[in-house]
Amino acid sequence: MKTKGEIEAEISEAIVRFEIDYMGRGPKEARSHIVDDLIVVRLKGMLTPAEQQLTKTADGVELIKKMRSTIIDNAKAEFSRVITDSTGVAVRDILTDISTTSGERIFVFILERNLGKELQRKITS
């Protein structure tokens, strides 16, 4: 059985690989956290140089958010598979947003079970 830290690292690596494959570059930093029935992934340094230029206008910000949202919507099944493969728990829903100010992206994966509690029980057993 994998440890909480091993699962979190595996998820971070998978999300970074996705970003590289789909966007051509990955974040500068990626961290994942299992909290009860949630997995929270924080990616820093997400905006491409072209996107950084687009953040200077309201239309550009809207374009970035729409494009990034569409990409994630089209890849939800892939994200769910990655999380389920890493954790053994099905994903109920995926929420995400990107800040065009800080260049950070957050993913929240809502799981079918309380993985955090299960992992904590294994530590104390």
Backbone as a printed PyTorch tensor [residue, N CA C, xyz], in Angstrom:
tensor([[[  0.8380,  -1.1870,   0.0000],
         [  0.0000,   0.0000,   0.0000],
         [  0.8830,   1.2510,   0.0000]],

        [[  0.5430,   2.1980,  -0.8750],
         [  1.3080,   3.4390,  -0.9580],
         [  1.0000,   4.3440,   0.2370]],

        [[  1.9820,   5.1560,   0.5860],
         [  1.7750,   6.1300,   1.6560],
         [  1.0620,   7.3580,   1.0930]],

        [[  0.5530,   8.1850,   1.9880],
         [ -0.1130,   9.4310,   1.5850],
         [  0.8400,  10.2890,   0.7540]],

        [[  2.0730,  10.4240,   1.2030],
         [  3.0700,  11.2200,   0.4870],
         [  3.3710,  10.6670,  -0.8980]],

        [[  3.4430,   9.3440,  -1.0130],
         [  3.6970,   8.7240,  -2.3170],
         [  2.5330,   8.9710,  -3.2800]],

        [[  1.3100,   8.8740,  -2.7710],
         [  0.1320,   9.1250,  -3.6160],
         [  0.1140,  10.5850,  -4.0590]],

        [[  0.3670,  11.5000,  -3.1350],
         [  0.3710,  12.9290,  -3.4640],
         [  1.4340,  13.2490,  -4.5140]],

        [[  2.6240,  12.6740,  -4.3780],
         [  3.6990,  12.9000,  -5.3490],
         [  3.3260,  12.3290,  -6.7170]],

        [[  2.7290,  11.1530,  -6.7320],
         [  2.3150,  10.5180,  -7.9830],
         [  1.2750,  11.3780,  -8.7130]],

        [[  0.3410,  11.9340,  -7.9620],
         [ -0.6820,  12.8030,  -8.5590],
         [ -0.0480,  14.0660,  -9.1180]],

        [[  0.8360,  14.6860,  -8.3640],
         [  1.5170,  15.8980,  -8.8430],
         [  2.2610,  15.6250, -10.1460]],

        [[  2.9850,  14.5150, -10.1970],
         [  3.7360,  14.1580, -11.4010],
         [  2.8010,  13.9450, -12.5920]],

        [[  1.6630,  13.3030, -12.3630],
         [  0.7130,  13.0420, -13.4490],
         [  0.0960,  14.3330, -13.9740]],

        [[ -0.2180,  15.2620, -13.0870],
         [ -0.8000,  16.5410, -13.5080],
         [  0.2430,  17.3460, -14.2860]],

        [[  1.4780,  17.3310, -13.8370],
         [  2.5490,  18.0340, -14.5570],
         [  2.7210,  17.4330, -15.9570]],

        [[  2.7020,  16.1040, -16.0620],
         [  2.8150,  15.4550, -17.3790],
         [  1.6730,  15.8810, -18.2970]],

        [[  0.4520,  15.9600, -17.7510],
         [ -0.6960,  16.4020, -18.5330],
         [ -0.4610,  17.8140, -19.0680]],

        [[ -0.0240,  18.7080, -18.2080],
         [  0.2090,  20.0990, -18.6210],
         [  1.2710,  20.1720, -19.7170]],

        [[  2.3240,  19.3880, -19.5880],
         [  3.3730,  19.3810, -20.6070],
         [  2.8260,  18.8400, -21.9210]],

        [[  2.0760,  17.7360, -21.8630],
         [  1.5310,  17.1210, -23.0720],
         [  0.5060,  18.0050, -23.7740]],

        [[ -0.3640,  18.6710, -23.0010],
         [ -1.4570,  19.4430, -23.5950],
         [ -1.1110,  20.9060, -23.8400]],

        [[ -0.2630,  21.4900, -22.9830],
         [  0.0250,  22.9220, -23.0990],
         [  1.4560,  23.2020, -23.5790]],

        [[  2.2730,  22.1600, -23.6540],
         [  3.6320,  22.3600, -24.1380],
         [  4.6280,  22.7440, -23.0620]],

        [[  4.1310,  22.9780, -21.8590],
         [  5.0260,  23.2940, -20.7390],
         [  4.3010,  23.0080, -19.4410]],

        [[  5.0810,  22.7210, -18.4250],
         [  4.4990,  22.4220, -17.1180],
         [  4.6360,  23.5880, -16.1680]],

        [[  4.0980,  23.4320, -14.9690],
         [  4.2060,  24.4830, -13.9600],
         [  5.6160,  24.5450, -13.3890]],

        [[  5.9150,  25.6430, -12.7240],
         [  7.2030,  25.7630, -12.0420],
         [  7.2170,  24.9440, -10.7610]],

        [[  6.0200,  24.7460, -10.1800],
         [  5.9110,  23.9820,  -8.9450],
         [  4.5370,  23.3280,  -8.8940]],

        [[  4.4760,  22.1130,  -8.3610],
         [  3.2080,  21.3920,  -8.2180],
         [  3.1900,  20.6790,  -6.8760]],

        [[  2.0930,  20.8500,  -6.1470],
         [  1.9220,  20.1790,  -4.8570],
         [  0.5100,  19.6330,  -4.7800]],

        [[  0.3730,  18.4250,  -4.2710],
         [ -0.9310,  17.7960,  -4.0820],
         [ -1.1170,  17.4820,  -2.6060]],

        [[ -2.3820,  17.5910,  -2.1680],
         [ -2.7120,  17.3310,  -0.7720],
         [ -4.0030,  16.5250,  -0.6980]],

        [[ -3.9690,  15.4450,   0.0520],
         [ -5.1750,  14.6540,   0.2970],
         [ -5.7730,  15.1700,   1.5970]],

        [[ -7.0150,  15.6430,   1.5040],
         [ -7.7240,  16.1720,   2.6640],
         [ -9.1060,  15.5320,   2.6820]],

        [[ -9.2850,  14.5740,   3.5690],
         [-10.5550,  13.8420,   3.6640],
         [-10.9240,  13.2510,   2.3060]],

        [[-12.0670,  13.6490,   1.7360],
         [-12.4930,  13.0950,   0.4450],
         [-12.1290,  14.0110,  -0.7160]],

        [[-11.1410,  14.8760,  -0.4990],
         [-10.6860,  15.8020,  -1.5310],
         [ -9.2040,  15.5950,  -1.8170]],

        [[ -8.8460,  15.8630,  -3.0670],
         [ -7.4370,  16.0060,  -3.4230],
         [ -7.3120,  17.4040,  -4.0020]],

        [[ -6.4510,  18.2080,  -3.3890],
         [ -6.2310,  19.5800,  -3.8290],
         [ -4.8490,  19.6360,  -4.4720]],

        [[ -4.8060,  20.1290,  -5.7070],
         [ -3.5430,  20.2550,  -6.4300],
         [ -3.3270,  21.7310,  -6.7260]],

        [[ -2.1580,  22.2490,  -6.3410],
         [ -1.8130,  23.6560,  -6.5720],
         [ -0.6120,  23.6970,  -7.5120]],

        [[ -0.8050,  24.3770,  -8.6300],
         [  0.2420,  24.5130,  -9.6360],
         [  0.6580,  25.9800,  -9.7200]],

        [[  1.9440,  26.2390,  -9.6110],
         [  2.4510,  27.6140,  -9.6900],
         [  3.1820,  27.8060, -11.0150]],

        [[  3.1110,  29.0290, -11.5390],
         [  3.8190,  29.3560, -12.7700],
         [  3.1900,  28.7220, -13.9910]],

        [[  1.8760,  28.8420, -14.1150],
         [  1.1450,  28.1450, -15.1720],
         [  1.0140,  28.8980, -16.4820]],

        [[  1.0520,  30.2120, -16.4540],
         [  0.7880,  30.9680, -17.6740],
         [  1.9760,  30.9440, -18.6340]],

        [[  1.6760,  30.7090, -19.9010],
         [  2.7080,  30.7860, -20.9360],
         [  3.0420,  32.2580, -21.1630]],

        [[  4.1710,  32.5690, -21.7970],
         [  4.4840,  33.9680, -22.0930],
         [  3.3690,  34.6570, -22.9110]],

        [[  2.7820,  33.9480, -23.8570],
         [  1.6900,  34.5340, -24.6510],
         [  0.4860,  34.8370, -23.7620]],

        [[  0.1670,  33.9260, -22.8350],
         [ -0.9580,  34.1560, -21.9220],
         [ -0.6700,  35.3300, -20.9920]],

        [[  0.5670,  35.4720, -20.5790],
         [  0.9240,  36.6100, -19.7220],
         [  0.6420,  37.9250, -20.4370]],

        [[  0.8830,  37.9580, -21.7330],
         [  0.5630,  39.1680, -22.5110],
         [ -0.9490,  39.3820, -22.5870]],

        [[ -1.7000,  38.2960, -22.7230],
         [ -3.1590,  38.4020, -22.8160],
         [ -3.7900,  38.8940, -21.5150]],

        [[ -3.1330,  38.7010, -20.3770],
         [ -3.7130,  39.1180, -19.0990],
         [ -3.8380,  40.6290, -18.9780]],

        [[ -3.2860,  41.3650, -19.9150],
         [ -3.3110,  42.8290, -19.8480],
         [ -4.6600,  43.4190, -20.2500]],

        [[ -5.5460,  42.5860, -20.8100],
         [ -6.8730,  43.0770, -21.1880],
         [ -7.9490,  42.1350, -20.6490]],

        [[ -9.1400,  42.6820, -20.4390],
         [-10.2560,  41.8720, -19.9470],
         [-10.6110,  40.7750, -20.9480]],

        [[-10.5850,  41.0990, -22.2420],
         [-10.8700,  40.0860, -23.2610],
         [ -9.8310,  38.9740, -23.2370]],

        [[ -8.5840,  39.3330, -23.0070],
         [ -7.5140,  38.3410, -22.9350],
         [ -7.6830,  37.4090, -21.7460]],

        [[ -8.0550,  37.9700, -20.6020],
         [ -8.2940,  37.1680, -19.4010],
         [ -9.4300,  36.1860, -19.6610]],

        [[-10.5060,  36.6550, -20.2640],
         [-11.6470,  35.7920, -20.5810],
         [-11.2400,  34.6740, -21.5350]],

        [[-10.4240,  35.0140, -22.5170],
         [ -9.9500,  34.0150, -23.4830],
         [ -9.1200,  32.9270, -22.8080]],

        [[ -8.2080,  33.3260, -21.9260],
         [ -7.3700,  32.3560, -21.2030],
         [ -8.2400,  31.4120, -20.3850]],

        [[ -9.1540,  31.9740, -19.6140],
         [-10.0010,  31.1500, -18.7490],
         [-10.8750,  30.2030, -19.5640]],

        [[-11.4260,  30.6880, -20.6760],
         [-12.2840,  29.8420, -21.5090],
         [-11.4760,  28.7110, -22.1470]],

        [[-10.3010,  29.0370, -22.6820],
         [ -9.4650,  28.0250, -23.3150],
         [ -9.0400,  26.9590, -22.3080]],

        [[ -8.5490,  27.3800, -21.1550],
         [ -8.0780,  26.4350, -20.1360],
         [ -9.2390,  25.5850, -19.6230]],

        [[-10.4030,  26.1960, -19.4550],
         [-11.5810,  25.4570, -18.9910],
         [-12.0100,  24.4100, -20.0150]],

        [[-11.9910,  24.7590, -21.2780],
         [-12.3680,  23.8280, -22.3450],
         [-11.4160,  22.6420, -22.3960]],

        [[-10.1310,  22.9110, -22.2550],
         [ -9.1380,  21.8310, -22.2640],
         [ -9.4140,  20.8560, -21.1210]],

        [[ -9.6670,  21.3730, -19.9330],
         [ -9.9200,  20.5110, -18.7780],
         [-11.2300,  19.7470, -18.9530]],

        [[-12.2690,  20.4190, -19.4380],
         [-13.5540,  19.7290, -19.6670],
         [-13.3700,  18.5510, -20.6220]],

        [[-12.5590,  18.7340, -21.6490],
         [-12.3200,  17.6710, -22.6250],
         [-11.4550,  16.5430, -22.0620]],

        [[-10.7460,  16.8080, -20.9800],
         [ -9.8270,  15.8070, -20.4190],
         [-10.2830,  15.2750, -19.0560]],

        [[-11.5250,  15.5610, -18.6510],
         [-11.9820,  15.1170, -17.3240],
         [-11.8760,  13.6070, -17.1460]],

        [[-12.1870,  12.8410, -18.1770],
         [-12.0940,  11.3830, -18.0610],
         [-10.6550,  10.9540, -17.8100]],

        [[ -9.7120,  11.6070, -18.4830],
         [ -8.2890,  11.2860, -18.2900],
         [ -7.8460,  11.6340, -16.8670]],

        [[ -8.2530,  12.8210, -16.3810],
         [ -7.9150,  13.2110, -15.0110],
         [ -8.4920,  12.2140, -14.0100]],

        [[ -9.7500,  11.8420, -14.2000],
         [-10.3960,  10.8870, -13.2980],
         [ -9.6510,   9.5630, -13.2870]],

        [[ -9.2320,   9.1000, -14.4570],
         [ -8.4930,   7.8420, -14.5510],
         [ -7.1710,   7.9280, -13.7920]],

        [[ -6.4620,   9.0300, -13.9650],
         [ -5.1680,   9.2110, -13.2860],
         [ -5.3490,   9.1850, -11.7690]],

        [[ -6.3390,   9.9030, -11.2840],
         [ -6.5740,   9.9580,  -9.8400],
         [ -6.9970,   8.5820,  -9.3130]],

        [[ -7.9060,   7.9280, -10.0230],
         [ -8.3660,   6.6050,  -9.5890],
         [ -7.2230,   5.5940,  -9.6180]],

        [[ -6.3840,   5.6470, -10.6540],
         [ -5.2260,   4.7400, -10.7170],
         [ -4.2690,   4.9720,  -9.5460]],

        [[ -4.0830,   6.2320,  -9.1640],
         [ -3.1500,   6.5590,  -8.0780],
         [ -3.7010,   6.2370,  -6.7030]],

        [[ -5.0240,   6.3830,  -6.5400],
         [ -5.6150,   6.2830,  -5.2040],
         [ -6.4490,   5.0300,  -4.9660]],

        [[ -6.9730,   4.4450,  -6.0450],
         [ -7.9070,   3.3410,  -5.8950],
         [ -9.3120,   3.7960,  -5.5540]],

        [[ -9.5530,   5.0970,  -5.6260],
         [-10.8570,   5.6760,  -5.2970],
         [-11.3880,   6.4300,  -6.5160]],

        [[-12.6750,   6.2290,  -6.8190],
         [-13.2960,   6.9070,  -7.9550],
         [-13.4520,   8.4000,  -7.6780]],

        [[-13.4190,   9.1860,  -8.7500],
         [-13.6020,  10.6350,  -8.6760],
         [-15.0660,  10.9520,  -8.9430]],

        [[-15.6820,  11.7050,  -8.0420],
         [-17.0760,  12.1240,  -8.2080],
         [-17.1710,  13.3850,  -9.0600]],

        [[-16.2460,  14.3440,  -8.8570],
         [-16.2910,  15.5920,  -9.6170],
         [-14.9130,  16.2420,  -9.6010]],

        [[-14.7090,  17.1520, -10.5630],
         [-13.4550,  17.8940, -10.6640],
         [-13.7970,  19.3760, -10.7840]],

        [[-13.1720,  20.1750,  -9.9350],
         [-13.3260,  21.6240,  -9.9810],
         [-11.9490,  22.2210, -10.2350]],

        [[-11.9080,  23.3080, -11.0120],
         [-10.6160,  23.9310, -11.2880],
         [-10.7910,  25.4010, -11.6450]],

        [[ -9.7420,  26.1630, -11.3900],
         [ -9.6990,  27.5550, -11.8300],
         [ -8.2360,  27.9490, -11.9570]],

        [[ -8.0020,  28.9790, -12.7710],
         [ -6.6580,  29.5230, -12.9320],
         [ -6.7130,  31.0150, -12.6430]],

        [[ -5.7430,  31.4950, -11.9110],
         [ -5.6410,  32.9240, -11.6290],
         [ -4.7680,  33.5740, -12.7040]],

        [[ -5.3360,  34.5440, -13.3900],
         [ -4.5480,  35.2510, -14.3950],
         [ -3.6960,  36.3410, -13.7460]],

        [[ -3.8700,  36.5340, -12.4490],
         [ -3.0460,  37.4930, -11.7180],
         [ -1.7680,  36.8290, -11.2180]],

        [[ -1.9160,  35.6970, -10.5150],
         [ -0.7490,  35.0210,  -9.9360],
         [ -0.1740,  33.9430, -10.8470]],

        [[ -0.9530,  33.4960, -11.8410],
         [ -0.5020,  32.4100, -12.7000],
         [ -0.6050,  31.0380, -12.0420]],

        [[ -1.3900,  30.9540, -10.9540],
         [ -1.5630,  29.6800, -10.2650],
         [ -2.8670,  29.0210, -10.6790]],

        [[ -2.8550,  27.7020, -10.6900],
         [ -4.0520,  26.9180, -10.9970],
         [ -4.3140,  25.9830,  -9.8250]],

        [[ -5.5880,  25.8130,  -9.5250],
         [ -6.0150,  24.9050,  -8.4660],
         [ -6.9370,  23.8550,  -9.0700]],

        [[ -6.7050,  22.6140,  -8.7370],
         [ -7.6250,  21.5230,  -9.0380],
         [ -8.1540,  20.9980,  -7.7060]],

        [[ -9.4280,  20.6970,  -7.6550],
         [-10.0080,  20.0020,  -6.5130],
         [-10.7210,  18.7790,  -7.0760]],

        [[-10.2520,  17.6130,  -6.6720],
         [-10.8730,  16.3510,  -7.0660],
         [-11.7120,  15.8740,  -5.8900]],

        [[-13.0080,  15.7100,  -6.1140],
         [-13.9070,  15.2260,  -5.0740],
         [-14.0260,  13.7180,  -5.2570]],

        [[-13.6570,  12.9840,  -4.2160],
         [-13.6130,  11.5280,  -4.2850],
         [-14.9010,  10.8920,  -3.7710]],

        [[-15.1140,   9.6550,  -4.1570],
         [-16.2830,   8.8930,  -3.7110],
         [-16.1720,   8.4570,  -2.2490]],

        [[-14.9530,   8.3740,  -1.7240],
         [-14.7360,   7.9460,  -0.3380],
         [-13.7510,   8.8850,   0.3390]],

        [[-13.7060,   8.8170,   1.6520],
         [-12.8010,   9.6390,   2.4390],
         [-11.4140,   8.9710,   2.4910]],

        [[-10.6290,   9.2080,   1.4640],
         [ -9.2950,   8.6080,   1.3570],
         [ -8.3830,   9.0720,   2.4840]],

        [[ -8.4590,  10.3430,   2.8560],
         [ -7.6170,  10.8640,   3.9280],
         [ -7.8200,  10.1100,   5.2250]],

        [[ -9.0600,   9.8410,   5.5510],
         [ -9.3800,   9.0980,   6.7770],
         [ -8.8760,   7.6580,   6.6810]],

        [[ -9.0340,   7.0380,   5.5080],
         [ -8.5580,   5.6650,   5.3170],
         [ -7.0430,   5.5840,   5.4870]],

        [[ -6.3250,   6.5360,   4.9230],
         [ -4.8610,   6.5390,   5.0410],
         [ -4.4290,   6.8000,   6.4770]],

        [[ -5.1510,   7.6660,   7.1740],
         [ -4.8260,   7.9550,   8.5730],
         [ -5.0210,   6.7120,   9.4360]],

        [[ -6.0810,   5.9520,   9.1740],
         [ -6.3380,   4.7200,   9.9300],
         [ -5.2160,   3.7200,   9.7400]],

        [[ -4.6650,   3.6390,   8.5200],
         [ -3.5880,   2.6910,   8.2380],
         [ -2.3090,   3.0740,   8.9780]],

        [[ -2.1040,   4.3700,   9.1660],
         [ -0.9170,   4.8320,   9.8950],
         [ -1.0220,   4.4510,  11.3610]],

        [[ -2.2080,   4.6100,  11.9290],
         [ -2.3840,   4.3490,  13.3570],
         [ -2.6060,   2.8740,  13.6860]],

        [[ -2.8040,   2.0430,  12.6570],
         [ -3.0420,   0.6070,  12.8900],
         [ -1.7580,  -0.1360,  13.1560]]])
